[in-house]
Amino acid sequence: MKLATINLYQFAEQDKYWYEKEDNNRYQSREWKKKQRWVKEQLHAMDADVVGFQEVFSVAALEKLVKQQGYDHFVTADSPKTDPDDPSIFISPVVALASRFPLKNLRKVTIDEAVKQTLPVADNFKFSREPVCVTVETPDLGDVLTYVVHLKSKRPVMDRDIEYDENTPWPERFRDTMLRRSRGDVLSMMQRGLEATLLYHDAISQIDASPQLVVMGDLNDQEISSPIDALTQRQKIYEIGGIEDEEWPEGAKHALHDHRLYDSFTITPGMRAKTRPYTHLHRGEPGVLDHILVSNALNPLNNEATGEVCDYQVLNRHIKHDDIDNKLQTDHGLVFIEIMPCEVPVANKSPAKSFTTRPKRIWTKQATACELERLKFIEMAGGVYQSRKSYRQFKSQDKWDHFWSFFFDTNHGWVKSVYGSIPVSTLMQKKRHTIEHIVPRSFIQEYLIRKRIPRNVRFGAETNPLNLVPADRTLNSQRSSFQFDFNDDRVVRPEKIHLNPDAYASTGIDTDEQWVVPKRSQGDIARAILYMLLVYEIDELYLDHIKTLVHWAKVDVPSKWELAYNEWVMETHGIRNPFIDSEAHRLDWLNDDELLKGLLCHDQPRAK
């Protein structure tokens, strides 16, 4: 499900005026056509399923436009106002919502009595623009309660028609104007703040019945501001009723998170390290006024979420990178996000910590010979391993049951760590033991979420026991796994894989800071990498990588402990690595060119 918010900048059909009857405050016929064409192009570019609009004057024209683009469902919460003396002049716009999915339960935002008792809310209080509040019936997430809002601007509330007597000295005029503007700034801030807290109260009143909730629109304030704080409640709470947070009951904080709204930019995986895209320029200074907030049920950081924000984008090049008048486009950036369900349906719904599914393509692509061979491989492997727990959720007992118990329940404590020379039993005694992910966990998480893979599959990939090996914590802190990584949207990886025959207790880094593998571990690591990439469809290897990994897997045959571990994983978790099976089967897979060809990435390096 994709959602977007667009401030349309005075969407008023031709020959209608906004605010004042001036030529610059209306569209000529040619301009109106350009404006509509631009809006259509943006809708096509974003491909959102649900779109919130602000600054809508011509409601019927917008409804016609969006329905032509496939948005069959359209609502507003109010009607635009016109000048009582001249109906050709619009004086108050509305917000609107267009959706590809059915809508139900359109309602007005209520004014909570607690707010009236605490804050100066007038009996005739109204939102500067009445929000849309409606439930969207989505096919993949179910019901999503959606608000489209446009909070009061920062423009001071002032009587702009005041005139001074011609005898009034200019210093007095300046003084009076600035005093009135000071009061107007506060009135504007109060209106915006009241709107924010009323929205928050209304959203929280619905959260139990509608836990999947989105608030989007032009909030007319930066992400760090009092109105946004009032709407999100993101600030840390140190005590409740005189009880400090350290003394709260175990698990109580989950309710705290459930009563917050989350900035979709800050929770989208991979976004924290990026500069936030601006959505508006004020006198040349970039800022963020347009936001999409979500409830905890849609928060990827919530392990009990039903959906999760997986992408956040802003289209803003039109704001300052072209010479086109804003009114033919908009002076705001277009914000859009994608939310995907956390789970895919599985046959086995038992409360087990982990489960597998028979091979299905994780995402859709044309079946080829490579794909058919991959499906056979996954069938032999026992299916795609999935989990309802992330590795981050694993506690000490989970790690013991999931991995460490093998070495002691089957008398394999003598096995040495993958990059070191100390046995597992000794590492345990010295508290230097740690679990190493051969294919890096951080890469797995980001890669699969970019592929829109549901959470239970991603959790399975990061907890898959066939990707785990024992490691020495003191070495592990100095080295890293096979260097898959991201540079923006591009996957980066080392051009070559090195083998260091002398690296027995090596840190795994050579003089060029390339990842290297001790010779005694080459087969173990090669088999794990090939297995993980095949099962989770991570097709990101160079041809040289495949040749090297296959060679390692052939010349360094599975050891007794690796064979025993493979059988233990099958008995305990229901999966196995076919590259560790009997020699005949193992070599069949390693010689299967169609199977391995499917692991090639598109951007192969040029031959030197």
N, C-alpha and C positions, 0 to 999 in steps of 0.2 A: 504494500500500500504506500503510495506517495502522496504527500500533502505539500501545498505551496501557499504562500501569501504574497499578494501583489497590491501595492498602493498604486492605483491607476492614474493618479494625478489628474483630477478634474475630468472624469469620464462623462462629458455632457455632449449630447448629439448636436450636430451642426445647427447654427443659428440660435442656440441656447447660450445664455451667459452664466458665468459663475461669479457671485458676490457683487460685481459692479458691471454696469452696462458700458463696457469698453471693448474696442475691437480686439485687443490682445486677450480678452477673457472669453473668447468663443472660438469655435472651429469653423473655418470656411469649408466648403464641400470637399475640396481636394485634401485639406488637412484632416478632416474627419475620416476619410477613407484610409489615409496613411496611418492614423492612430489605430483604427480597427485592425488593419493589416498587421501592424506591429504587435498588438495584443495576441492575435492568432498565432503569429510566429513564436512568441514566447510560450504560449500554452503548448505548442507542438514541441518546442525544445525541452521543456521541463517534463512533459508527459506525466503530469501529476493526476492522480485519481480524484483528489479533492482539492479545491482551490478557494481560498478566502480572498475577497477583494475589499479594498477601502477606496474612499473618495468616489463613490458611485452616485452620479446624478441621474443619468438616463437608465433606469432599471430595465425597462422593456428592451432597449437596444442591447444591453449587456446579456440579458437572458437569451435573446435571439442569437447573439454571437456565440455564446458558449454551447448552446444546443447544436449549432452547426459544427462544433468541434467535438461532439460526442458526449457532452455533459447534459444528460437528460433530466437531471434533478437540480432545481435552483430555488433558493429561498433568500428572502431578506426579512429583517425584523421590524422594519419601519419604512416610511415613505419619505423621499426627499422633500424638503420645504422650498417653496418659492416666495419671492417678494409679494406681499399682499397687494401691492400697487402695480406690479408688473410680473405676470406669471412666466415671462420669458427669462427671468433672472432667478437662478437657483441660489439659495442662501445656506442650505444645510444638506450635505450628502449623507448617504447611508453605507453600511457594509453589506456584503452579500456572500453567499457560499454556493459554489457549483460543484456537482458531484456526478461521477459515473455510476455510483452506487445509490441504492434507494435511501431515502431520508425518512425519519419519523420523529415524533415528539418535539416539534419546534416549540420553544417556550421562551419567555422573557426571563432575564436575570432578576432575581428577587432582591429586595433590600432587607438584609438581616436585622432583626430587632436589636441584637447586641451591638451592632454598629451604630444604630440610632442612639442608644443609651450612652455610648462612649464618645462618639465623634459628632461634630456639628453638621448633621445631615438635615437639610431643610425638608419640610413636609412635601414640598413639590420638587424634590431633587430628581434630576434626570441625567442620564449619561449624555455626554456631548454627542456621541453617536451610539444609538442603541445596539448592543452586541447581538450577534446571531448565536443562538445556543440550540443545537440540533444533534440528534443521534444519527450517525452514518452506519448503515448495515453493510459491513464489508464481508467479502467471501472468505477471506483467510484469517481475519482477526475477530470476526463477530462484530458486536456493537462497539462503536467508538464515539463517545460524547465529545462533540467538537464545538469550540467557541471561536468566532471570528470577531476581533475587536479592533477599535481605533480609539485609543485613549486621547484625552485632551492634550492639545499641543502645549509647548512651553511659551507660546505667545501670551503676553500678559492680558488679563481681562480688563479692558479699559473702554471708556466712552470715547470713541475716535471722532465724534462729531462736535466735540467741545470747541467753542470759539472764545477768544479773549477780546475784551474791550480794547480798542486801538490805543487807548491811553495806558494800558497795562505795560509796565517796563519789561523788557526781555528777561532780565534776571529773575523776575517773579514768575514769568511764564515757564522758564526752565525749571525753577524750583518746584512749582506746582505740578508740572508734567512728570518730573522724576519721582516726586512723592506718590503721585497717583500710580505711576508705573511700578513702584516698589510694592504697593498694595496689590496691584494687578498681578505681579509675579507670584505673590503668595496665593491669591485666589486661584490662579492657574494651577499652581502646585497642589493646592488643596483639592481641587476638582479631580486632577489626575490621580492623586493619592487615594481619594475616596473611591474613584472608579476601580483602582487596582485592588483595594481591600474588599470591596463589594464583590468583585469577580472572584477573588480568592475564597470568600465566605460561601459564595454560591457553588463554586467548584467542589469545595470540601463537603458541602451538604449533599452532593451527588456521588461522592467518591465510593461509598459502600455499594450503591446500586450500579454504578457505572465506573468501575476501577480504571478502565482504559479511557483516558481523557487527554484532549489536546486543546491548548489555548494558543491561537496564532493571530498575528496581525501587526499593525503599526502601533507600538506601545509608546512612541514618542519620548523614549528615554533610553539611556545607555544601560548595558547589562549590569553595571555596578551603580545603582542608584536606589534611593529610598522607595519609589513606587515599584520597581522591579523586586526589591526585597519584600515589600508588602504582598506582592503577588506570588512569589515563589517560596518564601520562608526558608531560604537557603542558608541563613546565618546559623552558626553553631549555637545550640542551647546548652547552657552549663548546669542548669538546675530546673526541676519541676516541683512546684509546691514546697520549696525549701529543701528538697532532696537532690544532692549533687549527682552528676551523671555517673560517677564511679559507683554509686550505690543503687543505681536503677536495677530492677530484676533482669536476669538473663533473657535475652530475646526481646526486651521491651522496645529497643531502639527501632525495630522493624516498623512499629506503628508510627514512629516519628518520621521515617522515610516515606511512609504511605501518605503522610499529610503534607508533603512538599510537592512543588512542581519543579521540573528540571529543564534547564536551558539545553536544547537539543545539541547545540554546538559543543558544549563542554562534556557531554556524555557520549558523543559519537566516537567509536573506536578510531584511534589514529589522529584525532583532531587536536588534542591538547598540545602537541608539539608544533602545531602550525599557527601562523598568524591569522587572527580572525578576519574574515573578509568584511569590509565595510558595506553598509546598506544605504548610506546617505552622506552627502557632503554639506557642511554648513560653513559658508565663507571659506571654502577650500579645505577645511579640516574634516577628515573622514571620521565617521562614527557609526554606531549600530543602533538603529531605531526599530528595526523590524525583527521580530522574534517568533520562534515556535517553541512552546513549552509543552512538556509531556508529564504525565503522572508516573509514579513509581512502577506501575504495571507495565510501562513501556520503556523502562530504563535498563539498558544493557548491563549496568552494574548491579542490578537486582537479580539474585539467583532464582527468585521465584516469579520473575516477570512472565507475562503471557506473550508479550511482543517486545521488540527492541529496536531502537533507532540504529540503523546501520549505515546511513549516509546523510551528509549535510552539505548543501551547495548553495552558493549565491551567484546569481548573474548580475554583474554590476559594471561591466565594461562600458555600457551605454551612458553611465553617469558623467564620466569625464574623458572618455577616449574617443568621442566623436563630436562633431560640430552640429548635431541635430538638436533642435529646440526640445526642451524637456516635455513640453505639452504634446509633442508628437510621439513621445515614448512615456517616460516617467522619471521623476527625480529620485526614485528609490530603487534599491537593489531588490531583486526577486529571490526570496528564500524558499528553498524546498528541501524536504527530507524524505527518507524512505524508512518505513517500519516493516519489519518482517516478523512472522510468528516464531516463537521460540522452539516449537517442536513440530515434527512431522508425524503423522499418524503411524503407529507401529502396531503389529499384531499382538506382541507381548506387552500387556499393560500391568504386569505384576509389579509390586513395589521394590523390585530388585534395584540395587545401586546402578547397575549397568546392564545393557542388553545389546543384542546384535540384530541386524536385519539382513535378510537375504539380499543379494546384490541387486540394487536398482541404481540407475544412473543418478548421481547426486544432483547434477543439474542437466538440463536438456541439451543434447547436441546430437547430430546425426550419427546413427550407428554405423561404424566402419569395422573393418577387420580388426583394427587395433582395439576398438571398443568391445567387440565380441570376445576377444581374447582376455581383455581385462575382466569382463563379467565372469568368465570361467575361472579366472584366478581368484576373484573375490569369493566366488562360490566355494572354491577349495579352501579358502582362508577362513570360512565360517561366517562370512557376511561382513557388513560394515559395522565396526564396533562403535557403540554409542553409550552415552552416560548421562545421568540426570545430575551429576555433580561435576563441577569444574575442578581442575587441579588445585586452583586457589582455595577451594573449599575443603580439600583433603586435610584432615587432622592427622596426628601421629599414628593413631590406630588404623585409619584408612590406608595410610602408606604402608603400614606393616602388613595388613591383610591383602593389599593390592599387589605388593611387590616384595618387601623384605622377608616375609615369612618363608618364601621359597628357599632362601639360602640356608635357613636353619631347620625348617621342617623336613628338608630333603638332604640334609648334611652336605651342603655346598658352601659352607662358610669359608672354605679355602679359596674360593674364586677371587681373583685379583680385580681391583677396580679397572675400568676401561682404559684410563690413561696413566694409571700409576702402577706401583709394584706391591702395594700392601693389600693383604687379603681383607675381604669384607668383614670377617669376624673381628680382626684387629681394628679396622676403622670404626666399627661399632663401639668397641671398648674405649677407644680414644675420642669418641664422639666427633669423628671427622668424616662420617659417612654422609653422602648426599645422593640424590637421584638426578641423573643427567638425562635430558631429552636429546636424542641424537638429531632428529629434525627439530629445530628450536621451537619451543612452545609459543613464543611471541609471534614468530612468523606464521605458525599454523593458525593462530587465532585471527590475525589480520587477513591472511590470505583467504581463509574460508569465509570470513564475514564479507569480504569484498565479492566473493562468489555467491553471496546470499544463501549460504548453507545454514540450515536451522541449528539452533543451539545444541540440541542433544547430539547431533553429529559432531559439532565442533568440540564439545566437551569430551566426546569419545576419542577424538583425535588427540587431544592434549593429555588424556589419561591412559591412552592405549599402552598396555604393559609391554607390547612388542617394540615400542619406541623408547623404553626406559632401560638404563644400565646403571650399575653402581659406580660411583665416582668418589674421589678423594676431595673433600671440601676445600682443602688448601690449594689443590691444583685447579679445581673447578672455578675458583674465584679469579684465576689468572688467564683462563682460556675460554673459548666459546665453542659452540657446536658448528656444524656445517653452515657457512655464512650465507644463508638466504636472508634477504632483507628487502626493504622497499625504499625507493627514491621517488617520492611523489607516487605516481601510479605505475611506475616501472619496477619490476622485480629485478634485483641485482643479485649476482652470485659470483663466486670466484671463477676465473676462467679455467683454472686447472685444479685438480685435487692432488696433493702431494703425499708421498709415502716416505716416512723417515725411518729406515730400518734400525737406526741407533736409538730411536726415541722409545725407551722402555718406561721410564718414569717421567716422560716429557710433559711439559705444560700444554703441548699440542700446538705451539706457535713456532714457526721457523723464523729465520732472520728477516724474511720479507713480510713477516706478520701474516702469513697465509696459514689457513688451517691445515694441519698435518695430522696423520694418524700413525700411531705405533704399529709396526708390522704385525705384531701378534693379535691386534684388534681389528685388522682391516676387513676380514670376512664378516665378523659380527656386525660392524658398522655398515658395510655395504648392503648386507641382507636386510637390515632394519630400514635403511633409507629407501631401497627399492620397494619394499613392502608398503611402507607408509605412503609413498608417492603414488603407487598404483591404487591402493584402496581408497584414498581420499582425493584422487584425481588432481594431484598437484603436478601438472605437466610443465616443468620448469627447468629441465636439464639440458646442458649442451651435449652434443654427441660424444665429446671427449669424456664427459662425466660418466655417461652410460658405459662406455668401453672400459673405463677404469674400475667402476663399481662391479661390473660383471666379472672382470678379471680377478679382482680381489675375492669376490664370492666363490670363484672357482678354485683358485689356488689355496685359499685358506678355508678349508672345509670346516663345517660345524664341529665344535668341540663337544665332549661328553656333557659338559654343563649346559651348553647352548641347546643341545637336543633335549636334555631333561627339562630345561626351562620352557621350551616350546610345548612339551607335553603337559607340564604343570599349568601353563596359561590356557591350554585347550580345556583341561579338566576344570579349572577355576573360573575362567572367563568365557569359554565357548569359542575362542578364535585361535588360529595358528598362523605361522608364517610359512607358506609353501616353499620358500627358499631354504628352509631348514629341515625339510622332509628327507625321505630316503634319497640316496644319491641319484637314482634314475629320475625320479620326479623332479628333484632339484635342478638337475642339468637340463631337463626338458624345458623348464621355465626360463632358465638362464640363456638357453639357445633359441628362445621364441622371439624372433625379430619383430613380428607384428605386435606382440605384447609390449616390448621395450620401446618400440618406435613411438608408442603413444605418450611416452614421457618427455619427448622433445619439446622444447619451447620454440616459439616462432622466431625469436631474434637470435639465431645462431651466429657466432662470431665468424668473421671472414677468415678464410684460410690464409696463412702467412707464407 
